Amino acid sequence: MSFFEILLLSLALAADAFSVGAALGLRHHEPRQVFRVVFHFGLFQTLLALLGALLGGRLLVYVESLDHWIAFALLALVGSRMIWSGLREASERPVAVDLTRGWSLVGLSLAVSIDALAAGTTLPATRAPIALAVATIGIVAGLAALVAMRFAGWIARRIGSRAEIAAGIVLIGLGVKIVLEHTGLLPLT
């Protein structure tokens, strides 16, 4: 596998990181929040691709039938929390939940990285340089999240408080899209 092919694979795997990063960026656009998302998305993409490469097809057999449902559940849970928070009146909101911290961030990082696990299983068969491939996958995912969050933050400052509801809808929509693609009801993009 050439570096160009590795880069194309990395860009394809970064699509989910970009989409979720854009949704998060509508609400979370402080430099620390952006850094946490970019770092974690890149790290999880790297680690799951490496895990896939090390374990090969053995692990894929167990995860492949459920990976889309896991991603959907994580995205739907976080998206629902965002919509609920956005719909509550300002007086009812004790403190907005920061989705760039704790288990929410871990769940989102896993959701966007599950495909990297599957892709990693193919790396040894293609004779790709594993270290270069997994590093590229992680860096591209992080950069995709960075670009998406910066752009979304710019939009959020203009549309105001309803950005949280829009972001939640985007996350749930992405989860539905993943399920539809994996069940064959929607062609893969």
C-alpha positions as CSV (number, residue, x, y, z in Angstrom):
1,M,0.0,0.0,0.0
2,S,1.5,3.3,-1.1
3,F,1.4,6.5,1.0
4,F,-1.2,7.9,-1.3
5,E,-3.4,4.9,-0.7
6,I,-2.9,5.3,3.0
7,L,-3.9,8.9,2.8
8,L,-7.0,8.1,0.9
9,L,-7.9,5.5,3.5
10,S,-7.3,8.0,6.2
11,L,-9.5,10.6,4.6
12,A,-12.3,8.1,4.3
13,L,-12.0,7.1,7.9
14,A,-11.9,10.7,9.0
15,A,-15.4,11.5,7.6
16,D,-17.1,10.5,10.8
17,A,-14.6,12.6,12.8
18,F,-15.3,15.5,10.6
19,S,-19.1,15.2,11.0
20,V,-19.0,14.7,14.7
21,G,-16.4,17.5,15.1
22,A,-18.7,19.8,13.2
23,A,-21.6,19.0,15.4
24,L,-19.6,19.4,18.6
25,G,-18.1,22.7,17.3
26,L,-21.5,24.2,17.1
27,R,-21.6,24.2,20.9
28,H,-18.0,23.7,22.0
29,H,-15.6,26.0,20.4
30,E,-13.3,27.2,23.2
31,P,-9.6,26.3,22.4
32,R,-9.4,23.8,25.2
33,Q,-12.5,22.0,24.0
34,V,-11.3,21.9,20.4
35,F,-7.9,20.6,21.6
36,R,-9.5,17.8,23.6
37,V,-11.7,16.6,20.7
38,V,-8.9,16.8,18.2
39,F,-6.5,15.0,20.4
40,H,-8.9,12.2,21.4
41,F,-10.4,11.6,18.0
42,G,-6.8,11.3,16.6
43,L,-5.7,9.1,19.4
44,F,-8.6,6.8,19.2
45,Q,-8.4,6.5,15.4
46,T,-4.7,5.6,15.8
47,L,-5.1,3.1,18.7
48,L,-8.1,1.3,17.1
49,A,-6.4,1.1,13.7
50,L,-3.3,-0.3,15.5
51,L,-5.4,-2.7,17.5
52,G,-7.0,-3.9,14.3
53,A,-3.6,-4.4,12.6
54,L,-2.2,-6.3,15.6
55,L,-5.2,-8.6,16.1
56,G,-6.0,-9.0,12.4
57,G,-9.3,-10.6,11.4
58,R,-9.7,-12.4,14.7
59,L,-11.2,-9.4,16.5
60,L,-13.2,-8.2,13.5
61,V,-15.4,-11.3,13.6
62,Y,-16.7,-10.3,17.0
63,V,-17.2,-6.6,16.4
64,E,-18.2,-6.4,12.7
65,S,-21.8,-7.5,13.3
66,L,-22.3,-4.9,16.0
67,D,-20.0,-2.0,15.2
68,H,-22.7,0.1,13.5
69,W,-25.2,-0.5,16.4
70,I,-22.5,0.6,18.9
71,A,-21.7,3.7,16.9
72,F,-25.5,4.5,16.6
73,A,-26.1,4.0,20.3
74,L,-23.3,6.3,21.3
75,L,-24.1,9.0,18.8
76,A,-27.9,8.8,19.6
77,L,-27.2,9.0,23.3
78,V,-25.0,12.1,23.1
79,G,-27.2,13.7,20.4
80,S,-30.3,13.2,22.6
81,R,-28.6,14.8,25.5
82,M,-27.7,17.8,23.3
83,I,-31.2,18.2,22.0
84,W,-32.7,17.9,25.5
85,S,-30.3,20.5,26.8
86,G,-31.0,22.8,23.9
87,L,-34.8,22.6,24.4
88,R,-34.8,23.3,28.1
89,E,-35.4,26.9,29.1
90,A,-32.4,28.9,30.1
91,S,-33.8,29.1,33.7
92,E,-34.0,25.3,33.9
93,R,-30.4,24.7,32.8
94,P,-28.2,24.2,35.8
95,V,-25.0,24.1,33.8
96,A,-24.5,23.1,30.2
97,V,-22.8,19.7,29.9
98,D,-19.4,19.8,28.3
99,L,-19.3,16.9,25.8
100,T,-15.6,17.4,25.3
101,R,-14.9,15.9,28.8
102,G,-15.3,12.6,30.5
103,W,-17.3,9.6,29.2
104,S,-19.1,11.7,26.6
105,L,-15.8,12.4,24.9
106,V,-14.7,8.7,25.2
107,G,-18.0,7.5,23.7
108,L,-17.8,10.0,20.8
109,S,-14.2,9.0,20.2
110,L,-15.1,5.3,20.1
111,A,-18.1,6.0,17.8
112,V,-16.0,7.8,15.2
113,S,-13.1,5.2,15.5
114,I,-14.9,1.9,15.1
115,D,-14.3,1.9,11.4
116,A,-10.6,2.4,12.0
117,L,-10.5,-0.9,13.9
118,A,-12.0,-2.7,10.9
119,A,-9.7,-0.9,8.5
120,G,-6.7,-1.7,10.6
121,T,-7.3,-5.5,10.2
122,T,-6.6,-5.0,6.4
123,L,-3.3,-3.3,6.8
124,P,-1.1,-6.4,7.3
125,A,-2.6,-8.0,4.2
126,T,-1.8,-5.0,2.1
127,R,1.8,-4.9,3.3
128,A,1.3,-1.3,4.5
129,P,3.9,0.1,6.8
130,I,1.8,-0.2,10.0
131,A,3.4,2.6,12.0
132,L,3.1,5.1,9.1
133,A,-0.5,3.9,8.3
134,V,-1.9,4.2,11.8
135,A,-0.1,7.5,12.5
136,T,-1.5,8.9,9.2
137,I,-5.0,7.7,10.1
138,G,-4.8,9.4,13.5
139,I,-3.3,12.7,12.2
140,V,-5.9,13.0,9.4
141,A,-8.8,12.3,11.8
142,G,-7.5,14.9,14.2
143,L,-7.1,17.5,11.4
144,A,-10.5,16.8,10.1
145,A,-12.0,17.3,13.5
146,L,-10.0,20.6,13.9
147,V,-11.2,22.0,10.6
148,A,-14.8,21.0,11.3
149,M,-14.9,22.4,14.8
150,R,-13.3,25.7,13.8
151,F,-15.8,26.2,11.0
152,A,-18.8,25.1,13.1
153,G,-17.7,27.4,15.9
154,W,-17.8,30.3,13.5
155,I,-21.3,29.4,12.5
156,A,-22.4,28.9,16.1
157,R,-21.4,32.4,17.0
158,R,-23.8,33.6,14.4
159,I,-26.9,31.4,15.0
160,G,-26.8,31.4,18.8
161,S,-28.4,29.1,21.3
162,R,-30.2,26.8,18.8
163,A,-26.8,25.4,17.7
164,E,-27.0,22.8,20.4
165,I,-30.3,21.4,19.0
166,A,-28.9,21.4,15.5
167,A,-25.7,19.6,16.7
168,G,-27.8,16.9,18.5
169,I,-29.8,16.3,15.3
170,V,-26.7,16.0,13.3
171,L,-25.2,13.4,15.7
172,I,-28.4,11.3,15.7
173,G,-28.6,11.6,11.9
174,L,-25.0,10.4,11.5
175,G,-25.8,7.4,13.7
176,V,-28.9,6.5,11.6
177,K,-26.8,6.9,8.4
178,I,-24.2,4.5,9.8
179,V,-26.8,1.9,10.5
180,L,-28.5,2.3,7.1
181,E,-25.2,1.9,5.3
182,H,-24.2,-1.2,7.2
183,T,-27.6,-2.8,6.7
184,G,-27.5,-2.1,3.0
185,L,-30.5,0.2,3.0
186,L,-28.3,3.2,2.0
187,P,-25.3,2.9,-0.4
188,L,-21.9,3.4,1.2
189,T,-20.5,6.9,0.7
